[in-house]
Amino acid sequence: MSELQEKLWEYEAVEAGQEGPPTVVTLTAEHIAEYARVAQNPDPRYGVRGGSEEYGGALIAMPTTVLTYAPLLREEIAERSGFVALEESKTARRQTPFAKCEIRWLRPVRAGDTLTGTRRVLEKYERRGSRFVTFRIEATNQRGEPVAAYDYTCIFSYSKGQREVPAMQGTAPARVAENGAAAAASHARGPLTFDTLNVGDALAPLAVAESVEIMLQKNEFRLAGKPKPSNIHTDEAFARQNIFGGVVNSGPATMSYVDQMLQRSFPLCAFYDGGRLLMRAITPFRSGDTVTFAGEVTGKRIEDGKRIVDCRVRGTNQNGELVCLCDAAMVLPE
């Protein structure tokens, strides 16, 4: 089959408003626990028998679980629009990797909720010769209430010379991610409050080591959409043909680590009562890397009666390279 016959979903064929089919997922306690496990989060609140005191003991999902119960599924948007996604091509296969994502939360998601996800192309644009497509995904619960939405931007093509395929993957020995007693000590510290924090205050950091095994487990954990056994997060041969020159962590996986790091300083309601998280990918997070997520308070304000704390979080690997840059707005209770 030629490229023409295949009708590839190239940048020129992408149009704002193109939609994918909706997905429906009934979230179970096992789903919540498994998401936390593959996110390397030992917090007992997310165990099958866990629960959050903030919500009367209800089992609440990690905020970034929205990326799994309402996934992007860009290949299904392409198919519904009459095209073949570049990742699915038989003749010109390539990735459209993660560039950035912004999540906005509106209300908590509990075990037992039935969540409907919708997805569409929001916009496409060119910047400094590179081409980007942003998708909007929205999730509602069984009562029709919006629970979260996110805008996910992919890179459809790089400008010439902007990126070079690296000669080799990072091979620095990974440190073990903080867990167990360290996590318990962090929770014992207690969340920050609006009245006690100040601009410039440091947030509790988190160090996470990545491995091929964890990346495979993340890839296999799917609540909607078709399995993806081959991509730049799992398939070394395919990944070497793409811009990063080897397997790398996914953007949503890295966001789950930022989520976990912020929970060391803020209560869950700071996300679910109107919180926001924007993450930009800078340098690939590879197997064998250890990334330390650290941040600080950059502002505090009262807006429409809400107590909002602004934060900046940086993820830095063992070589001192910036892996991601994040901005969060946490909504704190009175």
Legacy VTK file of the C-alpha trace (Angstrom):
# vtk DataFile Version 3.0
C-alpha trace
ASCII
DATASET POLYDATA
POINTS 334 float
0.000 0.000 0.000
1.423 3.377 -0.934
1.557 6.397 1.351
-1.157 7.990 -0.758
-3.504 5.005 -0.508
-2.920 4.870 3.209
-4.179 8.454 3.742
-1.758 9.336 6.489
-2.887 11.767 9.176
-0.086 14.198 8.448
-0.065 17.701 9.904
-1.772 19.081 6.764
-4.682 16.642 7.232
-5.270 17.553 10.871
-8.177 19.943 11.426
-9.551 21.544 14.577
-12.776 19.827 15.588
-11.878 16.321 14.392
-13.200 13.947 17.054
-12.615 10.444 18.315
-15.292 8.119 19.696
-16.197 8.534 23.388
-14.918 6.046 25.953
-16.712 4.788 29.060
-14.800 3.374 32.038
-16.168 2.231 35.394
-13.308 2.850 37.798
-12.706 0.118 40.369
-10.620 -0.030 43.542
-8.250 -2.344 41.674
-7.799 0.239 38.899
-6.945 2.953 41.439
-4.452 0.706 43.242
-2.793 -0.478 40.032
-2.391 3.054 38.697
-0.661 4.057 41.931
1.569 0.971 41.756
2.825 1.646 38.223
3.289 5.304 39.219
5.634 3.997 41.963
3.417 5.663 44.577
3.392 3.723 47.904
0.782 6.006 49.526
-1.619 3.633 51.378
-4.578 5.901 50.530
-4.590 4.368 47.041
-4.514 0.710 48.066
-7.526 -1.513 47.358
-8.539 -1.081 50.999
-7.359 2.503 51.192
-9.266 5.719 51.467
-8.889 9.431 52.049
-9.852 11.066 55.333
-10.484 14.282 53.401
-13.379 12.579 51.631
-14.863 10.615 54.495
-12.751 7.529 53.899
-13.770 7.169 50.228
-11.214 5.649 47.872
-10.177 8.535 45.615
-8.032 8.140 42.476
-4.674 9.857 42.075
-5.455 13.066 40.154
-3.398 12.135 37.062
-5.425 8.914 36.666
-7.521 11.035 34.276
-4.812 10.359 31.668
-5.741 6.670 31.860
-9.525 6.580 32.389
-9.929 9.255 29.675
-6.883 8.688 27.422
-5.881 10.710 24.370
-6.275 7.914 21.745
-5.160 10.102 18.821
-5.148 7.061 16.512
-8.925 6.761 17.020
-9.423 10.437 16.165
-7.464 9.824 12.942
-9.471 6.705 12.097
-12.845 8.362 12.647
-11.702 11.203 10.369
-10.786 8.722 7.602
-7.014 8.675 8.129
-4.270 6.421 9.469
-2.332 7.809 12.425
1.408 8.109 11.827
2.055 5.696 14.717
-0.122 3.087 12.938
1.280 3.559 9.432
2.550 0.547 7.475
4.572 2.675 5.058
5.861 5.755 6.918
5.540 4.978 10.601
6.803 7.529 13.098
5.882 8.971 16.483
4.240 12.285 17.316
5.806 12.668 20.773
4.585 14.485 23.868
5.448 18.179 24.143
3.293 19.414 27.022
0.040 18.797 28.861
-2.186 20.908 31.095
-4.731 19.206 33.374
-7.582 20.986 35.153
-9.578 19.231 37.890
-13.136 20.087 38.942
-14.267 17.378 41.389
-12.947 14.149 42.923
-13.147 10.764 41.193
-14.061 7.783 43.377
-13.986 4.011 43.044
-17.279 3.031 41.427
-17.598 6.152 39.270
-18.440 5.633 35.599
-16.418 8.100 33.556
-17.075 9.164 29.976
-14.160 10.626 28.039
-14.462 12.715 24.883
-11.571 13.828 22.684
-11.052 16.217 19.788
-8.424 18.290 18.005
-8.347 21.695 19.667
-5.792 23.487 17.489
-2.635 23.123 15.447
0.180 25.626 15.111
3.761 26.150 13.975
6.458 27.630 16.160
10.070 28.239 15.094
9.658 25.753 12.260
8.207 22.912 14.371
4.596 21.772 14.042
2.318 21.037 16.988
-1.191 19.655 17.466
-3.148 20.147 20.692
-5.970 17.804 21.670
-8.647 18.470 24.297
-9.912 15.568 26.383
-12.844 16.038 28.775
-14.200 13.618 31.378
-17.617 13.513 33.041
-19.015 11.168 35.687
-22.220 9.104 35.749
-24.214 12.170 36.812
-23.007 14.141 33.802
-20.798 16.338 35.988
-17.437 17.403 34.520
-14.603 15.991 36.643
-11.481 16.973 34.681
-10.163 18.152 31.328
-6.737 18.355 29.785
-5.014 19.788 26.727
-2.330 17.466 25.343
0.142 18.774 22.764
2.092 16.503 20.389
4.984 17.346 18.091
4.074 16.372 14.533
7.419 17.509 13.120
10.598 19.205 14.307
12.263 22.056 12.483
15.470 21.062 10.704
18.452 20.970 13.006
16.393 21.635 16.146
16.875 18.110 17.444
19.589 15.596 16.785
19.242 11.909 17.545
21.491 11.235 20.558
24.376 8.829 20.138
23.312 6.673 23.078
20.849 6.405 25.917
21.602 7.619 29.401
23.388 4.830 31.234
24.058 6.393 34.618
23.208 3.993 37.457
19.766 4.684 38.872
19.147 5.355 42.523
16.179 3.645 44.150
13.099 5.833 44.245
12.032 7.097 47.658
9.315 4.913 49.116
8.178 3.123 52.235
9.507 4.859 55.353
10.521 7.967 53.403
6.998 8.358 52.035
5.485 7.802 55.478
7.795 10.448 56.964
6.747 12.873 54.245
3.035 12.373 54.976
3.715 12.792 58.694
5.051 16.269 57.926
1.530 17.353 57.067
0.224 19.484 54.194
1.004 23.167 53.845
-1.718 25.677 54.608
-2.496 28.939 52.887
-1.809 31.005 55.992
1.515 29.374 56.923
3.244 29.173 53.532
5.188 31.996 51.918
6.501 32.749 48.447
9.869 31.041 48.101
9.011 28.151 50.451
10.429 24.850 49.200
8.117 21.910 48.500
8.916 18.385 49.654
11.003 16.781 46.843
10.680 13.329 45.299
13.354 11.219 43.555
12.159 8.591 41.067
14.245 5.973 39.279
12.921 4.699 35.935
13.400 1.255 34.413
12.310 -0.638 31.302
10.204 -2.904 33.526
8.230 0.034 34.933
7.788 1.558 31.463
6.391 -1.747 30.188
3.999 -1.991 33.128
2.756 1.544 32.494
2.236 0.752 28.818
0.270 -2.414 29.624
-2.035 -0.669 32.116
-4.886 0.574 29.940
-8.509 1.234 30.821
-9.645 2.283 27.321
-8.400 1.944 23.758
-6.477 -0.777 21.981
-3.205 -2.211 23.372
-0.023 -0.539 22.069
2.712 -3.177 22.222
5.117 -1.139 20.079
5.958 2.516 20.646
8.913 4.693 21.640
8.348 3.741 25.292
8.622 -0.027 24.757
10.144 -0.872 21.359
13.906 -0.187 21.195
14.183 -0.819 17.432
11.332 1.569 16.604
12.459 4.135 19.180
15.947 4.325 17.631
14.365 5.482 14.358
12.723 8.411 16.137
14.027 11.689 17.457
15.064 10.448 20.925
17.251 7.616 19.620
16.012 5.057 22.193
13.150 4.174 24.532
11.986 6.955 26.812
9.388 7.447 29.495
5.971 8.780 28.468
4.815 12.283 29.291
1.775 11.009 31.267
4.054 8.771 33.337
6.257 11.719 34.264
3.156 13.732 35.164
2.144 10.990 37.606
5.459 11.527 39.412
4.868 15.292 39.599
1.372 14.555 40.948
2.900 12.338 43.637
5.524 14.955 44.520
2.913 17.713 44.960
0.846 15.448 47.215
3.735 15.504 49.696
2.986 19.170 50.349
-0.708 19.631 49.516
-3.973 17.805 50.315
-5.896 15.964 47.598
-8.608 18.601 47.596
-5.985 21.125 46.402
-6.127 19.282 43.057
-9.798 18.303 42.921
-11.315 21.640 43.988
-10.109 23.444 40.863
-6.377 22.755 40.766
-4.269 22.842 37.618
-0.997 21.281 36.473
0.972 22.195 33.338
4.027 20.124 32.406
6.437 20.809 29.548
8.841 18.080 28.442
12.424 19.303 28.028
14.832 16.319 28.009
13.887 12.624 27.630
13.445 10.599 30.855
15.221 7.339 30.010
15.512 3.922 31.586
18.379 4.078 34.073
17.750 7.723 34.899
16.870 9.030 38.337
14.931 12.277 38.247
14.503 14.488 41.292
11.362 16.614 41.324
11.744 19.734 43.458
9.870 22.993 43.583
8.853 26.110 45.412
5.917 28.388 46.036
5.914 31.217 43.492
2.733 33.028 44.510
-0.404 33.010 46.660
-3.644 34.804 45.941
-7.370 34.834 46.636
-9.393 34.704 43.437
-13.195 34.346 43.268
-13.112 33.340 46.920
-10.548 30.558 46.308
-7.199 30.394 48.091
-4.745 29.619 45.293
-1.074 28.767 45.678
1.128 28.890 42.576
4.141 26.574 42.349
7.016 25.887 39.967
8.410 22.331 39.841
11.550 21.186 38.026
12.501 17.599 37.265
16.283 17.177 36.999
18.140 13.974 36.157
21.362 12.584 37.661
23.402 14.501 35.057
21.897 17.826 36.105
19.770 18.069 32.939
16.299 19.601 33.120
13.792 16.862 32.236
10.562 18.779 32.753
9.285 22.148 33.874
5.912 22.391 35.588
3.570 25.080 36.847
0.811 24.170 39.279
-2.039 26.066 40.876
-3.238 24.406 44.093
-6.576 25.438 45.649
-6.293 25.222 49.437
-9.177 24.857 51.897
-9.986 27.560 54.401
LINES 1 335
334 0 1 2 3 4 5 6 7 8 9 10 11 12 13 14 15 16 17 18 19 20 21 22 23 24 25 26 27 28 29 30 31 32 33 34 35 36 37 38 39 40 41 42 43 44 45 46 47 48 49 50 51 52 53 54 55 56 57 58 59 60 61 62 63 64 65 66 67 68 69 70 71 72 73 74 75 76 77 78 79 80 81 82 83 84 85 86 87 88 89 90 91 92 93 94 95 96 97 98 99 100 101 102 103 104 105 106 107 108 109 110 111 112 113 114 115 116 117 118 119 120 121 122 123 124 125 126 127 128 129 130 131 132 133 134 135 136 137 138 139 140 141 142 143 144 145 146 147 148 149 150 151 152 153 154 155 156 157 158 159 160 161 162 163 164 165 166 167 168 169 170 171 172 173 174 175 176 177 178 179 180 181 182 183 184 185 186 187 188 189 190 191 192 193 194 195 196 197 198 199 200 201 202 203 204 205 206 207 208 209 210 211 212 213 214 215 216 217 218 219 220 221 222 223 224 225 226 227 228 229 230 231 232 233 234 235 236 237 238 239 240 241 242 243 244 245 246 247 248 249 250 251 252 253 254 255 256 257 258 259 260 261 262 263 264 265 266 267 268 269 270 271 272 273 274 275 276 277 278 279 280 281 282 283 284 285 286 287 288 289 290 291 292 293 294 295 296 297 298 299 300 301 302 303 304 305 306 307 308 309 310 311 312 313 314 315 316 317 318 319 320 321 322 323 324 325 326 327 328 329 330 331 332 333
